[in-house]
Amino acid sequence: MEHDAWFFIGIFVFIFVIWIAVGGPMHPISFTGPSLSQPSPLGNGTYLQLPKASFGIGSSIVSLPGSSNGESVQNNSQNNTKTSASTIPNGTVFGLSSPYQNIVSVNHYVSSASSSNPSSEYVEMSIAQNASAPVNITGWILESEATYNAEIIPKGTEVPASGVVNAAEDIVLQPGERAIIISGESPVGASFRENKCIGYFSTFQKFSPSLPQNCPSASNELSSIYGASYIHDPDCIDYVNTLPRCQIALAQSTNLSDTCQSFLIKYLNYNGCVAAHKNDADFDGNTWRIYLGRTDPMWRIKHEIVKILDDRGKTVDMFSY
């Protein structure tokens, strides 16, 4: 029994001597832990790796992992809409998207941007035909991203009256309606909605773009307003037939009857037309003329970025030229 014990002690001594001989506790294997072997190469000889990309905290712009061209998307926490950076002019920040984006749009064109006359410089805004509700645009901002010119959309008059100071109210566009926003001052002193009689304003004032000439014809007015006896006044009929639509009778012939003269003065003008037709189903037009009241141009001839912001400063639409 004692002999067996010395035999096992001898074996342990022998193993200890061998361990010391190969390096003992200083051998490199003593410092390594468990390890996994490198995975086998894929078909193209590369290893699968996760993309290395950092994400900015607190920024509204998030870089896409693996993007080589710097593309980004804008994160709007309020309505979760995303706008591709590729649609934004270089060097321009679109900003927070308005809830009216894609409901209200601006025609990507500025009329007479090369002109020094602000009265002929304008942009057009429209409301989608399928919009679920009217849109109040008073207080919205038109802004040049290039020059930082900015103007607030003012109030206007639904049905303006000629020769008086018109009361102002918020401009509300219905679905399918549009607004022509002119940089200059209003020829009639106010922003207004077009209507069936608005063409009479063109008699003494110049508008850009031109006002529609869809007033009731003078001959139709004669037959409906003068009365049945108009047929007995051939001189009045002949004179009225010479007048184009929306033309105020300026040079009245001395051989016209008093009744005819009274008809011309009372009805063949803007205020008279409104009084006679304001309750017609087709009286209201679908276009507003909005004037920013500038005495100098709003937009540059070229290299311009036009941006429209809602009343909370969020971007509704923008374009460049």
Secondary structure, 3 states (H helix, E strand, C coil): CHHHHHHHHHHHHHHHHHHHHCCHHHCHHHHCCCCCCCCCCCCCCCCCCCCCCCCCCCCCEEECCCCCCCCEEECCCCCCCCCEHHHCCCCCCCCCECCCECCEEECCCCECCCCCCHHHCEEEEEECCCCCCCEECCCCEEEECCCCCEEECCCEECCCCCCCCCCCECCEECCCCEEEEECCCCCCCCCEEEECCHHHHHHCCCCCCCCCCCCCCHHHHHHHHHCHHHHHCHHHHHHHCCCCCCCCCCCCCCCCCHHHHHHHHHHCCHHHHHHHHCCCCCCEEEEEEEECCCCCCCCCCCCCEEEEECCCCCEEEEEEC
